[in-house]
Structures are given as C-alpha cells and as structure tokens.
Amino acid sequence: MLTSHMTDVRSNGISLATPSPSGAAWQRQAKLWSSLKEVCDLLRISARITNDDFQFQHMQFKAGQRIHTIGQPFDMLYIVNSGFLKTVMIDELGNEQVLGFPMKGDMFGIDGIHRKQYSTETVALTNCDVILVPFKIFSTLGRTHTELEAAIYGVMSRELVREQGMIGTLGSLSAEARVARFLVFLSERFAEMGYSGSQFNLRMTRQEIGNYLGLTLETVSRTFSAFNAIGMISVDQRAIVIHDLQSLRTLRRLPPSRVRAKADSAKKRAAAAAQPMAAA
C-alpha cells in the first residue's frame, strides 16, 4: 500500500493551509483512498485488471492552494476526483499564462515527465479532491499490466490533443468565437461529468478566461453581455444558462451592433408583455 504519500507530498513543498471549521468538515468527509479500478473508471478507460491490490491516496486542497509548483522535482501524476483547478505557466518576469482548467476525470502533472521536474504549476480554483499516482507505481503497473499502461498513455494523449485543439482555436477564430467555443467546451465537460450542460456556474474569473483565450477581461465581459443580449445565453455574474448551444458552436462573429440592439429591444418587450400575463 502507498502509505508514505502524505510525507512525500509535504517534502515536495506542498503546504496545506490550516482549514477553517467548515473546511475541516469537508476534509473529514472526503474519501481517503481509491482502488485501481476506481481510478480507471474515473479516467473513463477500460482495461483488464488482474491485481487490484493497489490503493491510491486522495489529498484535499482548498481554493488558492498549489498542488505542484514550477521547478518542483517530478514524482507524481495527479487525477482530479472533484473540484476545479487551473494550470499555469509563469515566465521570468512573473507573467502568468493559463494553459488549462483541469476538472473531474482529468490527469495533470504530465509535463514533468520529460525533464523530471514540473514546467507548470496547478492551483485549486475551488475545494478539490485529487488522487495521487506516484510515477514509480505507474511504471510498476506498466510492467505487469501492459493494456493498462497503453490506456493511461491514451489519457495523457487525450489531454494533449485537447490543449492542441484549443491552441488551434485561438489562432483562427475571432474574439467572440473564442468565448463561444469556450462555453461549448464547458457545456460538454459538465455533461460528461453528469451535470447539466446548459446551466452551470463558472469556476474561473473572467480575467482567467481572458488569459486562457488570449483576450482582455473587458472583451470577455463585453462578449458575455452581447451573447446575453441576443438570447444565446443568460448570464448573472458567474451563473450561465445556455439557450442556443448550436449557435455558440458555429458562431464566427457577432451580428452588427444595430442588429443586437433590435434583438435586445425585442427581448425586453417580450419580457414586459409576459409580466401582465403572469400577474393575471
């Protein structure tokens, strides 16, 4: 059994803040260990497991805590069991570039395999429960479960393909289309996790979304407002309701402002007309 994980993680520089009473309750209720089969189910991979004696430790992080840091020696892969995080790269001037938003079922930390140290850092955006997979254990499993090893490498490839797809999106689409595709991405991911794909709360700030998409905070906020005005979405701070997913999926550019103004006026007239009917 992997009984030394907590000591190993602490020695690698991950510090846990003293939890508040509510945080302590959340941590007490969290799961402590997962079997190999449970890890495979979380990663959405099917592999024949002949030995399920391995147990993988869970570790809880509060919003704002770092799971691993840039330059930290690599020895661990991580799988999100619950919560939302962001992976960032920081240049020599301290500028932060958001590379992704790991969520349930995602694996991260694979950037450390090549140079034996992490080139990014991952920060919890919400309270998170993360499964620790020591790379030595993964290597051991690979020698005895070749099918499982191939499946996990497939998961790593899936994460890279997702990142490459977003890079391609950034290079070819307008600002409005980038925001639209991001909302589609979130909708699909929430649906995959068994939640509503049409109504959800953003776990990241507009600043973080803009950083990820190569846009300013103002552009992201303005685009949300425009989508709301023409009825594609409803937005209330971080609460999002998607009304027209297909239009978001295919949008190239927003219609001219005069068209959006007419649509907004029609929407307000319809809302005003509905009020007397509701009262009656």
C-alpha atoms as an extended CHARMM CRD file, in Angstrom:
* protein
*
       280  EXT
         1         1  MET       CA              0.0000000000        0.0000000000        0.0000000000  PROA      1               0.0000000000
         2         2  LEU       CA              1.0470000000        3.5590000000       -0.6460000000  PROA      2               0.0000000000
         3         3  THR       CA              1.2510000000        4.6640000000        2.9610000000  PROA      3               0.0000000000
         4         4  SER       CA              4.0120000000        7.2430000000        2.5630000000  PROA      4               0.0000000000
         5         5  HSD       CA              2.2330000000        9.6150000000        0.1560000000  PROA      5               0.0000000000
         6         6  MET       CA              1.4620000000       12.3450000000        2.6470000000  PROA      6               0.0000000000
         7         7  THR       CA              5.0660000000       12.5420000000        3.8010000000  PROA      7               0.0000000000
         8         8  ASP       CA              6.3070000000       12.5310000000        0.2130000000  PROA      8               0.0000000000
         9         9  VAL       CA              3.9300000000       15.2820000000       -0.8370000000  PROA      9               0.0000000000
        10        10  ARG       CA              4.8200000000       17.5010000000        2.0940000000  PROA      10              0.0000000000
        11        11  SER       CA              8.5350000000       17.0420000000        1.4110000000  PROA      11              0.0000000000
        12        12  ASN       CA              7.9660000000       18.2060000000       -2.1600000000  PROA      12              0.0000000000
        13        13  GLY       CA              6.9010000000       21.6190000000       -0.9400000000  PROA      13              0.0000000000
        14        14  ILE       CA              3.1150000000       21.4110000000       -0.9400000000  PROA      14              0.0000000000
        15        15  SER       CA              1.9030000000       23.2530000000        2.1100000000  PROA      15              0.0000000000
        16        16  LEU       CA             -1.6230000000       22.9280000000        3.3790000000  PROA      16              0.0000000000
        17        17  ALA       CA             -3.1770000000       25.9690000000        4.9850000000  PROA      17              0.0000000000
        18        18  THR       CA             -4.8960000000       25.4630000000        8.3330000000  PROA      18              0.0000000000
        19        19  PRO       CA             -8.5160000000       24.7500000000        7.3780000000  PROA      19              0.0000000000
        20        20  SER       CA            -11.4580000000       26.6920000000        8.6740000000  PROA      20              0.0000000000
        21        21  PRO       CA            -14.0770000000       24.7190000000       10.6360000000  PROA      21              0.0000000000
        22        22  SER       CA            -16.1610000000       24.2410000000        7.5010000000  PROA      22              0.0000000000
        23        23  GLY       CA            -13.0440000000       23.2780000000        5.5670000000  PROA      23              0.0000000000
        24        24  ALA       CA            -12.1240000000       20.7720000000        8.2490000000  PROA      24              0.0000000000
        25        25  ALA       CA            -15.5830000000       19.1810000000        7.9750000000  PROA      25              0.0000000000
        26        26  TRP       CA            -15.2140000000       18.9610000000        4.2020000000  PROA      26              0.0000000000
        27        27  GLN       CA            -11.8270000000       17.2940000000        4.5660000000  PROA      27              0.0000000000
        28        28  ARG       CA            -13.0850000000       14.7950000000        7.1590000000  PROA      28              0.0000000000
        29        29  GLN       CA            -15.8770000000       13.7030000000        4.7930000000  PROA      29              0.0000000000
        30        30  ALA       CA            -13.5380000000       13.2890000000        1.8170000000  PROA      30              0.0000000000
        31        31  LYS       CA            -12.5120000000        9.9070000000        0.5160000000  PROA      31              0.0000000000
        32        32  LEU       CA             -9.0390000000        8.7590000000        1.5830000000  PROA      32              0.0000000000
        33        33  TRP       CA             -8.1710000000        6.0040000000       -0.8900000000  PROA      33              0.0000000000
        34        34  SER       CA             -9.2280000000        4.6880000000       -4.3150000000  PROA      34              0.0000000000
        35        35  SER       CA             -8.6250000000        1.2850000000       -5.8400000000  PROA      35              0.0000000000
        36        36  LEU       CA             -7.0130000000        0.8320000000       -9.2360000000  PROA      36              0.0000000000
        37        37  LYS       CA            -10.3990000000        0.0030000000      -10.7500000000  PROA      37              0.0000000000
        38        38  GLU       CA            -11.9260000000        3.1840000000       -9.3050000000  PROA      38              0.0000000000
        39        39  VAL       CA             -9.0740000000        5.2260000000      -10.7910000000  PROA      39              0.0000000000
        40        40  CYS       CA             -9.6460000000        3.6010000000      -14.1910000000  PROA      40              0.0000000000
        41        41  ASP       CA            -13.3790000000        4.3300000000      -14.0010000000  PROA      41              0.0000000000
        42        42  LEU       CA            -12.6580000000        7.9670000000      -13.1630000000  PROA      42              0.0000000000
        43        43  LEU       CA            -10.3250000000        8.2640000000      -16.1570000000  PROA      43              0.0000000000
        44        44  ARG       CA            -13.0010000000        6.6550000000      -18.3620000000  PROA      44              0.0000000000
        45        45  ILE       CA            -10.7200000000        3.8450000000      -19.5050000000  PROA      45              0.0000000000
        46        46  SER       CA            -11.4130000000        0.1340000000      -19.7030000000  PROA      46              0.0000000000
        47        47  ALA       CA             -8.5870000000       -2.2740000000      -19.0140000000  PROA      47              0.0000000000
        48        48  ARG       CA             -8.4800000000       -5.8170000000      -17.6840000000  PROA      48              0.0000000000
        49        49  ILE       CA             -7.1930000000       -5.6220000000      -14.1130000000  PROA      49              0.0000000000
        50        50  THR       CA             -5.8300000000       -8.8510000000      -12.6790000000  PROA      50              0.0000000000
        51        51  ASN       CA             -4.4930000000       -7.3170000000       -9.4590000000  PROA      51              0.0000000000
        52        52  ASP       CA             -6.4940000000       -4.6210000000       -7.6940000000  PROA      52              0.0000000000
        53        53  ASP       CA             -4.3750000000       -4.5320000000       -4.5360000000  PROA      53              0.0000000000
        54        54  PHE       CA             -3.0220000000       -1.0620000000       -5.3200000000  PROA      54              0.0000000000
        55        55  GLN       CA             -4.6060000000        1.7880000000       -3.3730000000  PROA      55              0.0000000000
        56        56  PHE       CA             -4.0990000000        5.4220000000       -4.3630000000  PROA      56              0.0000000000
        57        57  GLN       CA             -4.2580000000        8.1990000000       -1.8070000000  PROA      57              0.0000000000
        58        58  HSD       CA             -6.5460000000       11.1990000000       -2.0490000000  PROA      58              0.0000000000
        59        59  MET       CA             -5.4390000000       14.6410000000       -0.9510000000  PROA      59              0.0000000000
        60        60  GLN       CA             -7.6620000000       17.6670000000       -0.3920000000  PROA      60              0.0000000000
        61        61  PHE       CA             -6.7810000000       21.2200000000       -1.3470000000  PROA      61              0.0000000000
        62        62  LYS       CA             -8.6030000000       24.4540000000       -0.6360000000  PROA      62              0.0000000000
        63        63  ALA       CA             -9.1620000000       27.1910000000       -3.2180000000  PROA      63              0.0000000000
        64        64  GLY       CA             -5.9200000000       29.0470000000       -3.8780000000  PROA      64              0.0000000000
        65        65  GLN       CA             -3.5870000000       26.2460000000       -2.8230000000  PROA      65              0.0000000000
        66        66  ARG       CA             -0.9620000000       24.9170000000       -5.2160000000  PROA      66              0.0000000000
        67        67  ILE       CA             -0.8560000000       21.2230000000       -5.9670000000  PROA      67              0.0000000000
        68        68  HSD       CA              2.6110000000       21.4100000000       -7.5300000000  PROA      68              0.0000000000
        69        69  THR       CA              4.9020000000       24.2840000000       -8.4810000000  PROA      69              0.0000000000
        70        70  ILE       CA              7.2470000000       25.1300000000      -11.3510000000  PROA      70              0.0000000000
        71        71  GLY       CA             10.6720000000       23.5430000000      -10.9060000000  PROA      71              0.0000000000
        72        72  GLN       CA              9.4660000000       21.0700000000       -8.2840000000  PROA      72              0.0000000000
        73        73  PRO       CA             11.0210000000       17.6090000000       -8.8330000000  PROA      73              0.0000000000
        74        74  PHE       CA              8.6400000000       15.3380000000      -10.6980000000  PROA      74              0.0000000000
        75        75  ASP       CA              7.4860000000       12.1570000000       -8.9950000000  PROA      75              0.0000000000
        76        76  MET       CA              3.7010000000       12.2940000000       -9.1210000000  PROA      76              0.0000000000
        77        77  LEU       CA              0.8080000000       12.2940000000      -11.5740000000  PROA      77              0.0000000000
        78        78  TYR       CA             -2.4980000000       13.7450000000      -10.3830000000  PROA      78              0.0000000000
        79        79  ILE       CA             -6.1160000000       12.9140000000      -11.1830000000  PROA      79              0.0000000000
        80        80  VAL       CA             -8.9930000000       15.2500000000      -10.3130000000  PROA      80              0.0000000000
        81        81  ASN       CA            -11.6750000000       13.4490000000       -8.3230000000  PROA      81              0.0000000000
        82        82  SER       CA            -13.6980000000       16.5920000000       -7.6420000000  PROA      82              0.0000000000
        83        83  GLY       CA            -13.3010000000       20.3530000000       -7.9230000000  PROA      83              0.0000000000
        84        84  PHE       CA            -11.8040000000       22.7160000000      -10.4740000000  PROA      84              0.0000000000
        85        85  LEU       CA             -8.2230000000       23.8660000000      -10.9710000000  PROA      85              0.0000000000
        86        86  LYS       CA             -6.0920000000       25.8970000000      -13.3410000000  PROA      86              0.0000000000
        87        87  THR       CA             -2.7090000000       25.0110000000      -14.8000000000  PROA      87              0.0000000000
        88        88  VAL       CA             -0.4370000000       27.9780000000      -15.4830000000  PROA      88              0.0000000000
        89        89  MET       CA              2.9910000000       28.7880000000      -16.8150000000  PROA      89              0.0000000000
        90        90  ILE       CA              4.8750000000       31.7500000000      -15.3660000000  PROA      90              0.0000000000
        91        91  ASP       CA              7.6590000000       33.4900000000      -17.2830000000  PROA      91              0.0000000000
        92        92  GLU       CA             10.8200000000       35.0660000000      -15.8630000000  PROA      92              0.0000000000
        93        93  LEU       CA              9.0020000000       38.3960000000      -15.4360000000  PROA      93              0.0000000000
        94        94  GLY       CA              6.2430000000       36.8320000000      -13.3930000000  PROA      94              0.0000000000
        95        95  ASN       CA              3.6090000000       36.9630000000      -16.1400000000  PROA      95              0.0000000000
        96        96  GLU       CA              1.0720000000       34.1630000000      -15.8410000000  PROA      96              0.0000000000
        97        97  GLN       CA             -0.3690000000       32.2450000000      -18.7960000000  PROA      97              0.0000000000
        98        98  VAL       CA             -3.3320000000       29.9650000000      -18.1170000000  PROA      98              0.0000000000
        99        99  LEU       CA             -2.9200000000       26.6880000000      -20.0100000000  PROA      99              0.0000000000
       100       100  GLY       CA             -5.9950000000       24.7910000000      -18.9240000000  PROA      100             0.0000000000
       101       101  PHE       CA             -8.6810000000       24.1160000000      -16.3420000000  PROA      101             0.0000000000
       102       102  PRO       CA             -8.4340000000       20.5310000000      -15.0540000000  PROA      102             0.0000000000
       103       103  MET       CA            -11.6850000000       19.1280000000      -13.6890000000  PROA      103             0.0000000000
       104       104  LYS       CA            -13.1560000000       15.7880000000      -12.6700000000  PROA      104             0.0000000000
       105       105  GLY       CA            -11.5750000000       12.8860000000      -14.5450000000  PROA      105             0.0000000000
       106       106  ASP       CA             -8.6180000000       14.8970000000      -15.8570000000  PROA      106             0.0000000000
       107       107  MET       CA             -4.9920000000       13.9390000000      -15.3160000000  PROA      107             0.0000000000
       108       108  PHE       CA             -2.3540000000       16.6220000000      -14.8450000000  PROA      108             0.0000000000
       109       109  GLY       CA              1.3270000000       16.8140000000      -13.9900000000  PROA      109             0.0000000000
       110       110  ILE       CA              2.3880000000       15.0100000000      -17.1790000000  PROA      110             0.0000000000
       111       111  ASP       CA              4.5560000000       17.9970000000      -18.1630000000  PROA      111             0.0000000000
       112       112  GLY       CA              7.0500000000       16.8380000000      -15.5290000000  PROA      112             0.0000000000
       113       113  ILE       CA              7.8360000000       13.5180000000      -17.1950000000  PROA      113             0.0000000000
       114       114  HSD       CA             10.2900000000       14.8270000000      -19.8070000000  PROA      114             0.0000000000
       115       115  ARG       CA             12.6480000000       16.9280000000      -17.6560000000  PROA      115             0.0000000000
       116       116  LYS       CA             11.9040000000       15.2390000000      -14.3310000000  PROA      116             0.0000000000
       117       117  GLN       CA             10.5240000000       18.4910000000      -12.9770000000  PROA      117             0.0000000000
       118       118  TYR       CA              7.2700000000       20.3640000000      -13.4690000000  PROA      118             0.0000000000
       119       119  SER       CA              7.3190000000       23.1840000000      -16.0060000000  PROA      119             0.0000000000
       120       120  THR       CA              3.9040000000       24.4410000000      -14.8750000000  PROA      120             0.0000000000
       121       121  GLU       CA              2.0330000000       24.8640000000      -11.6410000000  PROA      121             0.0000000000
       122       122  THR       CA             -1.5220000000       23.8510000000      -10.8480000000  PROA      122             0.0000000000
       123       123  VAL       CA             -3.7150000000       25.8560000000       -8.4810000000  PROA      123             0.0000000000
       124       124  ALA       CA             -7.0800000000       24.9250000000       -6.9800000000  PROA      124             0.0000000000
       125       125  LEU       CA             -9.9120000000       27.2430000000       -8.0430000000  PROA      125             0.0000000000
       126       126  THR       CA            -12.3360000000       25.5510000000       -5.6470000000  PROA      126             0.0000000000
       127       127  ASN       CA            -12.0320000000       22.9970000000       -2.8710000000  PROA      127             0.0000000000
       128       128  CYS       CA            -10.5620000000       19.9770000000       -4.6440000000  PROA      128             0.0000000000
       129       129  ASP       CA            -10.0680000000       16.2850000000       -4.0570000000  PROA      129             0.0000000000
       130       130  VAL       CA             -7.0760000000       14.9690000000       -6.0070000000  PROA      130             0.0000000000
       131       131  ILE       CA             -5.8240000000       11.3980000000       -6.3870000000  PROA      131             0.0000000000
       132       132  LEU       CA             -2.0510000000       10.9490000000       -6.2000000000  PROA      132             0.0000000000
       133       133  VAL       CA             -0.4180000000        8.4960000000       -8.6100000000  PROA      133             0.0000000000
       134       134  PRO       CA              3.3200000000        8.1210000000       -7.8850000000  PROA      134             0.0000000000
       135       135  PHE       CA              5.1170000000        7.7270000000      -11.2060000000  PROA      135             0.0000000000
       136       136  LYS       CA              7.1520000000        4.8020000000       -9.8310000000  PROA      136             0.0000000000
       137       137  ILE       CA              3.9310000000        2.9420000000       -9.1100000000  PROA      137             0.0000000000
       138       138  PHE       CA              2.6520000000        3.7510000000      -12.5970000000  PROA      138             0.0000000000
       139       139  SER       CA              5.8720000000        2.3300000000      -14.0590000000  PROA      139             0.0000000000
       140       140  THR       CA              5.4860000000       -0.8070000000      -11.9480000000  PROA      140             0.0000000000
       141       141  LEU       CA              1.9030000000       -1.2470000000      -13.1280000000  PROA      141             0.0000000000
       142       142  GLY       CA              3.0450000000       -0.8140000000      -16.7270000000  PROA      142             0.0000000000
       143       143  ARG       CA              5.3380000000       -3.8200000000      -16.4520000000  PROA      143             0.0000000000
       144       144  THR       CA              2.5500000000       -6.0950000000      -15.2430000000  PROA      144             0.0000000000
       145       145  HSD       CA             -0.4940000000       -4.5170000000      -16.9440000000  PROA      145             0.0000000000
       146       146  THR       CA              0.5660000000       -3.5850000000      -20.4870000000  PROA      146             0.0000000000
       147       147  GLU       CA             -3.0340000000       -2.9390000000      -21.5290000000  PROA      147             0.0000000000
       148       148  LEU       CA             -3.4850000000       -0.5350000000      -18.6160000000  PROA      148             0.0000000000
       149       149  GLU       CA             -0.2370000000        1.2520000000      -19.4160000000  PROA      149             0.0000000000
       150       150  ALA       CA             -1.3740000000        1.8410000000      -23.0050000000  PROA      150             0.0000000000
       151       151  ALA       CA             -4.7550000000        3.1060000000      -21.7770000000  PROA      151             0.0000000000
       152       152  ILE       CA             -3.1750000000        5.6160000000      -19.3860000000  PROA      152             0.0000000000
       153       153  TYR       CA             -0.8490000000        6.8670000000      -22.1060000000  PROA      153             0.0000000000
       154       154  GLY       CA             -4.0190000000        7.2760000000      -24.1420000000  PROA      154             0.0000000000
       155       155  VAL       CA             -5.3880000000        9.5060000000      -21.3690000000  PROA      155             0.0000000000
       156       156  MET       CA             -2.2070000000       11.6060000000      -21.4980000000  PROA      156             0.0000000000
       157       157  SER       CA             -2.5890000000       11.8870000000      -25.2620000000  PROA      157             0.0000000000
       158       158  ARG       CA             -6.2120000000       12.9490000000      -24.8020000000  PROA      158             0.0000000000
       159       159  GLU       CA             -5.1170000000       15.8320000000      -22.5940000000  PROA      159             0.0000000000
       160       160  LEU       CA             -2.5060000000       16.9510000000      -25.1430000000  PROA      160             0.0000000000
       161       161  VAL       CA             -4.9840000000       16.7510000000      -28.0320000000  PROA      161             0.0000000000
       162       162  ARG       CA             -7.4230000000       18.8790000000      -26.0500000000  PROA      162             0.0000000000
       163       163  GLU       CA             -4.7350000000       21.5190000000      -25.4780000000  PROA      163             0.0000000000
       164       164  GLN       CA             -3.6980000000       21.4670000000      -29.1370000000  PROA      164             0.0000000000
       165       165  GLY       CA             -7.3120000000       21.8850000000      -30.1830000000  PROA      165             0.0000000000
       166       166  MET       CA             -7.6350000000       24.9950000000      -28.0560000000  PROA      166             0.0000000000
       167       167  ILE       CA             -4.3880000000       26.4190000000      -29.4480000000  PROA      167             0.0000000000
       168       168  GLY       CA             -5.7870000000       25.9360000000      -32.9470000000  PROA      168             0.0000000000
       169       169  THR       CA             -8.9710000000       27.6880000000      -31.8800000000  PROA      169             0.0000000000
       170       170  LEU       CA             -7.0590000000       30.7010000000      -30.5570000000  PROA      170             0.0000000000
       171       171  GLY       CA             -5.1740000000       31.1160000000      -33.7940000000  PROA      171             0.0000000000
       172       172  SER       CA             -8.1050000000       31.0110000000      -36.1980000000  PROA      172             0.0000000000
       173       173  LEU       CA            -11.1920000000       32.4950000000      -34.5430000000  PROA      173             0.0000000000
       174       174  SER       CA            -12.4450000000       35.9330000000      -33.6220000000  PROA      174             0.0000000000
       175       175  ALA       CA            -12.6730000000       37.0360000000      -30.0000000000  PROA      175             0.0000000000
       176       176  GLU       CA            -16.4220000000       36.3460000000      -29.8920000000  PROA      176             0.0000000000
       177       177  ALA       CA            -15.9580000000       32.8700000000      -31.3840000000  PROA      177             0.0000000000
       178       178  ARG       CA            -13.2520000000       32.0390000000      -28.8380000000  PROA      178             0.0000000000
       179       179  VAL       CA            -15.5980000000       32.8470000000      -25.9600000000  PROA      179             0.0000000000
       180       180  ALA       CA            -18.4100000000       30.9080000000      -27.6480000000  PROA      180             0.0000000000
       181       181  ARG       CA            -16.2380000000       27.8010000000      -28.1080000000  PROA      181             0.0000000000
       182       182  PHE       CA            -15.1010000000       28.0500000000      -24.5070000000  PROA      182             0.0000000000
       183       183  LEU       CA            -18.7140000000       27.9700000000      -23.3280000000  PROA      183             0.0000000000
       184       184  VAL       CA            -19.3520000000       24.9690000000      -25.5970000000  PROA      184             0.0000000000
       185       185  PHE       CA            -16.2870000000       23.2700000000      -24.1120000000  PROA      185             0.0000000000
       186       186  LEU       CA            -17.5630000000       23.8460000000      -20.5750000000  PROA      186             0.0000000000
       187       187  SER       CA            -21.0540000000       22.6710000000      -21.5100000000  PROA      187             0.0000000000
       188       188  GLU       CA            -19.6730000000       19.4210000000      -22.9140000000  PROA      188             0.0000000000
       189       189  ARG       CA            -17.3940000000       18.8280000000      -19.9280000000  PROA      189             0.0000000000
       190       190  PHE       CA            -20.1840000000       19.4250000000      -17.4010000000  PROA      190             0.0000000000
       191       191  ALA       CA            -22.3890000000       16.9990000000      -19.3340000000  PROA      191             0.0000000000
       192       192  GLU       CA            -19.5830000000       14.3980000000      -19.3090000000  PROA      192             0.0000000000
       193       193  MET       CA            -19.3770000000       14.7200000000      -15.5360000000  PROA      193             0.0000000000
       194       194  GLY       CA            -23.1020000000       14.0710000000      -15.2000000000  PROA      194             0.0000000000
       195       195  TYR       CA            -24.1160000000       17.6650000000      -14.5260000000  PROA      195             0.0000000000
       196       196  SER       CA            -26.3060000000       19.9920000000      -16.5470000000  PROA      196             0.0000000000
       197       197  GLY       CA            -24.6390000000       21.0910000000      -19.7640000000  PROA      197             0.0000000000
       198       198  SER       CA            -26.9840000000       24.0350000000      -20.1630000000  PROA      198             0.0000000000
       199       199  GLN       CA            -26.8870000000       25.5960000000      -16.7030000000  PROA      199             0.0000000000
       200       200  PHE       CA            -23.7160000000       25.8960000000      -14.6410000000  PROA      200             0.0000000000
       201       201  ASN       CA            -21.5310000000       28.2500000000      -12.6260000000  PROA      201             0.0000000000
       202       202  LEU       CA            -18.1690000000       29.4300000000      -13.9080000000  PROA      202             0.0000000000
       203       203  ARG       CA            -15.4180000000       28.3470000000      -11.5350000000  PROA      203             0.0000000000
       204       204  MET       CA            -12.8770000000       30.7110000000      -13.0360000000  PROA      204             0.0000000000
       205       205  THR       CA            -12.8600000000       34.5140000000      -13.2160000000  PROA      205             0.0000000000
       206       206  ARG       CA            -13.3350000000       36.4600000000      -16.4300000000  PROA      206             0.0000000000
       207       207  GLN       CA             -9.7120000000       37.5160000000      -16.0740000000  PROA      207             0.0000000000
       208       208  GLU       CA             -8.6330000000       33.8510000000      -16.0820000000  PROA      208             0.0000000000
       209       209  ILE       CA            -10.8970000000       33.0770000000      -19.0390000000  PROA      209             0.0000000000
       210       210  GLY       CA             -9.4180000000       36.0090000000      -20.9580000000  PROA      210             0.0000000000
       211       211  ASN       CA             -5.8830000000       34.9330000000      -20.1110000000  PROA      211             0.0000000000
       212       212  TYR       CA             -6.6360000000       31.4240000000      -21.3520000000  PROA      212             0.0000000000
       213       213  LEU       CA             -8.2490000000       32.6590000000      -24.5860000000  PROA      213             0.0000000000
       214       214  GLY       CA             -5.7510000000       35.4390000000      -25.2810000000  PROA      214             0.0000000000
       215       215  LEU       CA             -8.3140000000       38.1790000000      -24.6090000000  PROA      215             0.0000000000
       216       216  THR       CA             -8.7000000000       41.0200000000      -22.1500000000  PROA      216             0.0000000000
       217       217  LEU       CA            -11.0920000000       40.8640000000      -19.2280000000  PROA      217             0.0000000000
       218       218  GLU       CA            -13.1200000000       43.6560000000      -20.8330000000  PROA      218             0.0000000000
       219       219  THR       CA            -13.5070000000       41.7110000000      -24.0760000000  PROA      219             0.0000000000
       220       220  VAL       CA            -14.7370000000       38.6150000000      -22.2510000000  PROA      220             0.0000000000
       221       221  SER       CA            -17.2450000000       40.6430000000      -20.2020000000  PROA      221             0.0000000000
       222       222  ARG       CA            -18.4440000000       42.5480000000      -23.2640000000  PROA      222             0.0000000000
       223       223  THR       CA            -18.8980000000       39.3140000000      -25.2270000000  PROA      223             0.0000000000
       224       224  PHE       CA            -20.8870000000       37.6990000000      -22.4220000000  PROA      224             0.0000000000
       225       225  SER       CA            -23.1390000000       40.7510000000      -22.3550000000  PROA      225             0.0000000000
       226       226  ALA       CA            -23.5890000000       40.5880000000      -26.1400000000  PROA      226             0.0000000000
       227       227  PHE       CA            -24.4630000000       36.8750000000      -26.0240000000  PROA      227             0.0000000000
       228       228  ASN       CA            -26.9590000000       37.6530000000      -23.2890000000  PROA      228             0.0000000000
       229       229  ALA       CA            -28.4860000000       40.4950000000      -25.3060000000  PROA      229             0.0000000000
       230       230  ILE       CA            -29.1510000000       38.3480000000      -28.3820000000  PROA      230             0.0000000000
       231       231  GLY       CA            -30.5200000000       35.4510000000      -26.3490000000  PROA      231             0.0000000000
       232       232  MET       CA            -27.7680000000       32.8740000000      -26.7910000000  PROA      232             0.0000000000
       233       233  ILE       CA            -27.1460000000       32.7470000000      -23.0500000000  PROA      233             0.0000000000
       234       234  SER       CA            -28.3520000000       34.2460000000      -19.8080000000  PROA      234             0.0000000000
       235       235  VAL       CA            -25.6000000000       35.4280000000      -17.5130000000  PROA      235             0.0000000000
       236       236  ASP       CA            -25.7480000000       36.5510000000      -13.8980000000  PROA      236             0.0000000000
       237       237  GLN       CA            -22.2450000000       37.0880000000      -12.5570000000  PROA      237             0.0000000000
       238       238  ARG       CA            -20.8160000000       33.5270000000      -12.6720000000  PROA      238             0.0000000000
       239       239  ALA       CA            -24.1340000000       31.7710000000      -13.3540000000  PROA      239             0.0000000000
       240       240  ILE       CA            -24.5400000000       30.7700000000      -17.0150000000  PROA      240             0.0000000000
       241       241  VAL       CA            -27.6290000000       29.4040000000      -18.7750000000  PROA      241             0.0000000000
       242       242  ILE       CA            -27.0960000000       28.3450000000      -22.3900000000  PROA      242             0.0000000000
       243       243  HSD       CA            -30.1400000000       28.7980000000      -24.6230000000  PROA      243             0.0000000000
       244       244  ASP       CA            -28.6380000000       28.1170000000      -28.0490000000  PROA      244             0.0000000000
       245       245  LEU       CA            -25.6920000000       25.7350000000      -27.9100000000  PROA      245             0.0000000000
       246       246  GLN       CA            -25.6250000000       25.1440000000      -31.6580000000  PROA      246             0.0000000000
       247       247  SER       CA            -25.2940000000       28.8790000000      -32.4030000000  PROA      247             0.0000000000
       248       248  LEU       CA            -22.4120000000       29.0920000000      -29.9450000000  PROA      248             0.0000000000
       249       249  ARG       CA            -20.8220000000       26.0910000000      -31.6460000000  PROA      249             0.0000000000
       250       250  THR       CA            -20.9600000000       27.6410000000      -35.1240000000  PROA      250             0.0000000000
       251       251  LEU       CA            -20.6360000000       31.3610000000      -34.3690000000  PROA      251             0.0000000000
       252       252  ARG       CA            -17.8860000000       33.1730000000      -36.2720000000  PROA      252             0.0000000000
       253       253  ARG       CA            -18.6380000000       36.7860000000      -35.4440000000  PROA      253             0.0000000000
       254       254  LEU       CA            -21.3420000000       38.6690000000      -33.6240000000  PROA      254             0.0000000000
       255       255  PRO       CA            -24.0080000000       40.3690000000      -35.7400000000  PROA      255             0.0000000000
       256       256  PRO       CA            -23.6870000000       44.1620000000      -36.1250000000  PROA      256             0.0000000000
       257       257  SER       CA            -24.4800000000       46.2000000000      -33.0290000000  PROA      257             0.0000000000
       258       258  ARG       CA            -27.6990000000       47.5990000000      -34.5580000000  PROA      258             0.0000000000
       259       259  VAL       CA            -28.9960000000       44.0540000000      -35.0560000000  PROA      259             0.0000000000
       260       260  ARG       CA            -28.0750000000       43.1720000000      -31.4870000000  PROA      260             0.0000000000
       261       261  ALA       CA            -29.8450000000       46.3110000000      -30.2630000000  PROA      261             0.0000000000
       262       262  LYS       CA            -33.0450000000       45.2900000000      -32.0750000000  PROA      262             0.0000000000
       263       263  ALA       CA            -32.8290000000       41.7980000000      -30.6130000000  PROA      263             0.0000000000
       264       264  ASP       CA            -32.2990000000       43.2180000000      -27.1490000000  PROA      264             0.0000000000
       265       265  SER       CA            -35.3020000000       45.5410000000      -27.5420000000  PROA      265             0.0000000000
       266       266  ALA       CA            -37.4740000000       42.6620000000      -28.7370000000  PROA      266             0.0000000000
       267       267  LYS       CA            -36.3580000000       40.5780000000      -25.7730000000  PROA      267             0.0000000000
       268       268  LYS       CA            -37.2560000000       43.3590000000      -23.3330000000  PROA      268             0.0000000000
       269       269  ARG       CA            -40.6860000000       43.8860000000      -24.9880000000  PROA      269             0.0000000000
       270       270  ALA       CA            -41.4100000000       40.1710000000      -24.7520000000  PROA      270             0.0000000000
       271       271  ALA       CA            -40.4380000000       40.1650000000      -21.0790000000  PROA      271             0.0000000000
       272       272  ALA       CA            -42.6150000000       43.2110000000      -20.3870000000  PROA      272             0.0000000000
       273       273  ALA       CA            -45.5600000000       41.6410000000      -22.1960000000  PROA      273             0.0000000000
       274       274  ALA       CA            -45.2020000000       38.4380000000      -20.2110000000  PROA      274             0.0000000000
       275       275  GLN       CA            -45.4060000000       40.2270000000      -16.8440000000  PROA      275             0.0000000000
       276       276  PRO       CA            -49.1580000000       41.1990000000      -17.0240000000  PROA      276             0.0000000000
       277       277  MET       CA            -49.9890000000       37.6540000000      -18.1760000000  PROA      277             0.0000000000
       278       278  ALA       CA            -48.1240000000       36.2060000000      -15.2300000000  PROA      278             0.0000000000
       279       279  ALA       CA            -49.9040000000       38.5400000000      -12.8450000000  PROA      279             0.0000000000
       280       280  ALA       CA            -53.2740000000       37.5240000000      -14.2740000000  PROA      280             0.0000000000
